[in-house]
Amino acid sequence: MFLTPTELLELTGYKKPALQRRWLVEHGYRFDVRADGRAAMLTAAIEKKLAGRRISGPEPDWSALE
């Protein structure tokens, strides 16, 4: 349900909770702060944010499928 410390490290690239929180804020993620200073994030929040992103780049040639 919540991201593990390892998952937060993988997402943000930072080990220290303060740097993880800063990165999350800068990238528009919503989270709560636990009593120990770590970010508390639902895995569903990550999935929702990442699923809503559009991938930039050239459009595929869909005619090849016809």
LOMAR-510615 format. One line per 8 residues: number of its first residue (from 1); their letters; for each residue x, y, z of C-alpha. Coordinates in nm, 2 decimals. Layout:
LOMAR-510615
NUM> a> X Y Z | ...
end
This chain:
LOMAR-510615
1> mfltptel> 0.00 0.00 0.00 | 0.28 0.25 0.09 | 0.61 0.28 -0.09 | 0.90 0.12 0.10 | 1.22 0.31 0.18 | 1.38 0.12 -0.11 | 1.11 0.22 -0.35 | 1.14 0.59 -0.25
9> leltgykk> 1.51 0.57 -0.31 | 1.45 0.42 -0.65 | 1.19 0.68 -0.74 | 1.38 0.99 -0.62 | 1.74 0.88 -0.64 | 1.80 1.01 -0.29 | 1.86 0.82 0.04 | 1.81 1.10 0.29
17> palqrrwl> 1.44 1.17 0.37 | 1.48 1.55 0.34 | 1.61 1.52 -0.01 | 1.34 1.27 -0.10 | 1.08 1.51 0.02 | 1.23 1.79 -0.18 | 1.24 1.59 -0.50 | 0.88 1.47 -0.45
25> vehgyrfd> 0.76 1.84 -0.41 | 0.96 1.95 -0.71 | 0.80 1.68 -0.93 | 0.45 1.74 -0.81 | 0.39 1.43 -0.60 | 0.16 1.44 -0.30 | 0.27 1.27 0.03 | 0.24 1.29 0.40
33> vradgraa> 0.54 1.32 0.64 | 0.58 1.05 0.90 | 0.69 1.12 1.26 | 1.04 1.01 1.16 | 1.06 1.26 0.87 | 1.02 1.00 0.59 | 0.77 1.06 0.31 | 0.46 0.84 0.33
41> mltaaiek> 0.32 0.78 -0.02 | 0.06 0.54 -0.15 | 0.16 0.32 -0.44 | -0.17 0.41 -0.60 | -0.06 0.78 -0.61 | 0.26 0.69 -0.80 | 0.07 0.47 -1.04 | -0.19 0.74 -1.10
49> klagrris> 0.07 1.01 -1.16 | 0.28 0.80 -1.39 | -0.02 0.66 -1.58 | -0.13 1.02 -1.66 | 0.19 1.12 -1.83 | 0.21 1.14 -2.21 | 0.52 1.00 -2.37 | 0.67 1.26 -2.61
57> gpepdwsa> 0.83 1.17 -2.94 | 0.72 1.08 -3.29 | 0.38 0.92 -3.34 | 0.41 0.55 -3.44 | 0.32 0.46 -3.79 | -0.01 0.29 -3.72 | -0.07 0.22 -4.09 | 0.17 -0.07 -4.07
65> le> -0.09 -0.26 -3.86 | -0.35 -0.24 -4.13
end
